Every structure is written in structure tokens, then in C-alpha cells.
Amino acid sequence: MKRLGMPIAAFFGLAAVGLLGTSWFLNRDALQSAVEAQIRAVTGLELVVNGPIDVSVFPGSYVSFHNVGLKGATTVDPALQVDVLTANLRLLPLLLRRFEIADVMMLRPHIHVVRDGSGESNWTPFVETIAKAMTPGAENQVSFSEIRIQDGELNYEDATNRVAEQLNDIDLSLAWPSISRSFAATGQFDWRGERVDGSISASDFVAMLSGDRSGLKARLASAPLKVAFDGSVANRTSLMMEGVTTIDSSSLRNALRWMGQAPPGGGGGFGRFALKARTNVVAGSVALTNVNVELDGNVAEGVMTFANNGRQMLQATLAADNLDFTPYISTFRLLASGQRDWNRQLFDLSSLSSTDLDMRLSAARVTVGPSKLGRTALGANLRGGALALSIGEAQMYGGIAKGSFAVARSDAVADVRAQFQFTDVDLQACASELFGITKLSGRGNLNVSLTASGSSPFGLAQSLDGTASLVGHDGAIAGFNVEQLLKRLERRPLSGGGNFRSGSTPYDNLNISVKFADGVATAEDIRVEGPAARITLTGTASVPSREYDMKGVASLTSAPSGGNGFDLPFVVQGPWDDPLIFPDPESLIRRSPASAPLLDAVKDRKARDAVRTVIERFTGGGRPAAPDATAPAPATAPTAAENAKSN
């Protein structure tokens, strides 16, 4: 080792002396010319040097150009500006007085790309020049292994599509092809406040620059979104891509917002998203086949098409085992937090005008809030700010549901139209989930046709128009037992009605026909026919205030003695979820042999009201009447009370 040490040391000494000598006797003008010629031969671009030039041979061999522009031979403006362009030289050729570039580093390059209406850009001549220079058989074919970009900036402008984007802090490594025809680039850059890690590789770089077919692999990864493509690309007359695309995002809502797209209104849903599909891109149209997509835990398969020809359009036909739409309606509340008043919060309709949609969905099971649907076929169409949802057929509430729902945007006002048909459904589940009515059971058919216009659920309730009809059978109305009540009052009209709000009234047939106008529902035909009793109702119900104001007649179908049936008028008033139901007191008084003559004898209105008040206290019906503070109670009131007790 000692004998070898001296020759090795001598060799390195001679090399150092040779490098120093080379640096002293180097022709710097020839070096600059050789470097410029190689850059021009590789890229096809001319070097325009506006600043000083630094040359170093030892310890590092490089040439640095300050304030440099690169431009095509036939163009005036540089394709890019570089603060410092450094060309590192190969050491062994340098010792032999040959200047060969090993790699190039660009510090703070400024790239400006402008695209015109024809699809051409200011970089088109430069790309053509680079492709021509790299074509096999071209003169002066030389190459270097790598181009590095540090702290770069790219500005992109497309006035036709009104697009302006900026990439900052670009750090890239470009593997320039030498013997191989391949090309690869890896690095990072900042876009819209997020750091993006990306890579791209082309199997035939010259073919890709020329617009011919080339293999392509690309990957972009950021916090909001990850995208990968593996396939081929060509751009002879228009962009064409074919391959497999995968997309992954922890929040699709955040990813859309990051990409400049308006996310759907509300804050529910559009979280975890994943897609894998066979992709075919032609110009501005993207066709996806063999699609496997996941959104908020919903997994579906099918085909999708996306087009951006001035307006974004998404078409899809998907099938799934289970679909849960609960996240998308969780923030939409018809009722306020008190569950008695309509929600007055204004609608957010901005998402109805950003994208056109035509979608077909089929699922074995569908969940919408508390509603569970069986096999279902859904359609959604969004065009020009108008959304139309259709249900071809759904297994719902133990029956079949069909219908449509449409929302059209007019400024901040939503014009809503709904038409639904429910056939042989469970009325208890249907009425509870759709209308909040929990006291109806049985099976039946329901038809609803409604229109409304408003900027909030309360506004829709105020303008509600349309019709609704229900035909039910073999059920019951909970909350009161009409048969028992009528039989008790038939025997003793003034004995007191007892508890009107217990038990249930069975029915064989139920018919309800209601017409809506400006938020008021008018009963056109309401009939309840049971085995022992019959009920008819008339009156109105206010949709905005959610209150009843109705009158009815309850009748026994036959008297126990075989005579005429017993008829009892009654009143229904108060909120939908807890109405007051009480018999008409005057009819009870008239049926009492002791009280009927007394009621006829009292002609004075104040005296009549006082008598009625006392009787109501014994019968339990009606609401207590406020006493008249300006007039004393008539002397006949105690007598009426005594008669009521004796009866």
C-alpha cells in the first residue's frame, strides 16, 4: 500500500496542476460559445445573455449566465427568463479542452404561457423547435442528463376560457433524454396555497412533442387531492388520452373549492371520495368506463362522461347495493329547532348554476334520513339552474312510490314543484315521516301534487298550492275512541266527555281530499267510516302556522235500540302535532231534556254564554270562556248548574 500510495498521490497532484493550468489558460470566449451552442442544439432555443458570466474550472467546473432569456430563432420575446443559468461541465472532456455540458440548473426562472382561442400558445414555436432539434438524424445531436429548476414561477393565461393560474416555488428535476427517448420530471410546486408533489414520464418524448402517440405516466399529490394517470397521450389535431385514472380525496368539498369549483350548498356530505376508471379524453370531453366510485361511504359502479365546452356537464349511469343520502339532507331543515315553526333560514341556491348534471342511479337499498327504501331507480337532471329529481319506482313504506321533484332558481327564490304517488303503503310510517302525523295507521294510496315559491321553507309554506288525496283502509286514528265517546254522550249528554284524547278509532275506509291555496289547506272531502262510527270533517288548516281550524260530525252507524244513530258535532283546533278535539256544547245541551228548554229560554247573549260556560266545565268540552268584567253573572247560571248536576 505504501508503494501504491506515492503513484496515486502523484496522479492526483498532476490532475490538480492540470486543472489549475487549464483554468489559467482556458479560452473563456470559446467556452461560452461552446456552452451556448450545446444548449441551442439540445433545446433549439437561443441564449440571450443580459448580465455577467461566471466561469469556474476548479474546484467546480461550470459556467453561470446571469439575467438570461431563452427564445426561439424566429421569435422576438424570450420563452422564459432566468435569473441565473448554470451549466455544469464534464471533467474529463474539460481536461482534453472539450466543453461538454453534464447538466443545467436554472435559478428563479420566470415562465409565461399565453393560450389563444385556436388552442395555440406562445410556447408552440418553442416546442416545435425543441422537437425538431431532438428528432433522430438531426444535426449536432447532443444532450445532457438533467435540467434542474429551483424557485421557479409559471404564469398561465387563457383569455378565451377566462383562466389565469400561477405556480410558485417550483422545484423540478427534468431527466433530459440522451441515448433513451424517454423523459421524466419530478418535483414540487405551490398552487393556490397548497404544496403539490408531482411526477411525469413519457416513453417517447420526441413523439409527444410532435403530437404523436406516446406512453405517459403522471401523478399529482397534495393535501386536498391525489390524481394519477397511466396510459398514452397524443396531440396531433386535439388532445387525446387513454388509460387508467385514479383520484383520491379526504374531502371532495375541499378539493372542489381548491380547484375553483363551487361546492354544493350546505355543509353536509361530499367528504371521502375515491374513483378509479378507464379514461378516454378527446379535446374537452372525458369518458370514464369501468367506473368504481366511492363518496361518503356510498360505492357504485358504471360509466361517466364529463364535458367542458363552455359549460361543465356531467353525465353518469351508476348502480349500487346501498345508497345513503342522509349526509346531503342533514343540513336542510324544514322545521326550526323548536319543531313547531317552519325554518326561516334562506336557501343557498348558488350550486344550481355552476354545473349541468344528468345522472341515473339504481340501488338495492336507499336511506334518506329516517326513510328506508328498497329497490330504487332515481334520476337527477340539473340544467340552467333548474334541478329535476325523478323516482321511476321505489319500494317504500311497504308499497311502491313514484314521482318527481323540481327546483328552479329565480334569483334567491326557489320555485318548487312536487308530484308523488304512493301505492299500498303503510300509512303510519308514510304520514309520520312526510307530514309529522303520528296518529294514523293502516294502508292506503296517497297522491300529492304541490307547487310553491319562496326563499326559505317558511316562504314555501306561505305560497303552497296544489292538491292531496288519501284513500286508506283497515286502520285506526289514535288519540280518541269515537264509538265509546258517542255511546256515553248518547246516554248522558251532560255527564262529561271524560278523556277525549285516549284510545283509538278503527276504520274500514278513509277518504281525504284537500286543496291548497296560498298556504291554506281546505278540506273538500274527509270521511272516516268504521264498523260502528262514521266521521266527516270540513274546514281549513293553515300550513304556515301549522294549525287546524275544522269542524266535523261523529255518528254512530246505528242506535242500540234500533232507532236513528247518534250524531255529535265537534271541533278540531290547535297545532298539528297536538290539536284540541272537543264536542259542540250547544248540541249536548239540546240533547239534555232538562237543559234544552233552559237554553231556548235564555235569549240574552251574555246569559247564554254564561250558561254555556258552566255546562262546558261539567262536560269537559271546549276552552274556558273569559268572564265579562263589566257585567255581573246572570242569576240563572246557578240554576243551570244545578240542572246539569241532576241530569
Helices and strands as residue ranges (DSSP letters): H 2-25, H 28-43, E 46-49, E 53-56, E 62-71, E 80-89, H 91-95, E 101-115, H 124-134, E 146-158, E 163-175, E 183-191, E 194-202, H 205-210, E 214-221, E 226-234, E 240-249, H 252-258, E 273-282, E 285-295, E 298-308, E 312-324, H 326-329, G 350-353, E 356-368, E 371-383, E 386-396, E 399-410, E 413-426, H 427-435, E 440-454, H 457-462, E 465-478, H 482-491, E 504-517, E 520-529, E 533-542, E 547-556, E 567-575, E 580-583, H 585-591, H 596-601, H 605-619, H 636-646
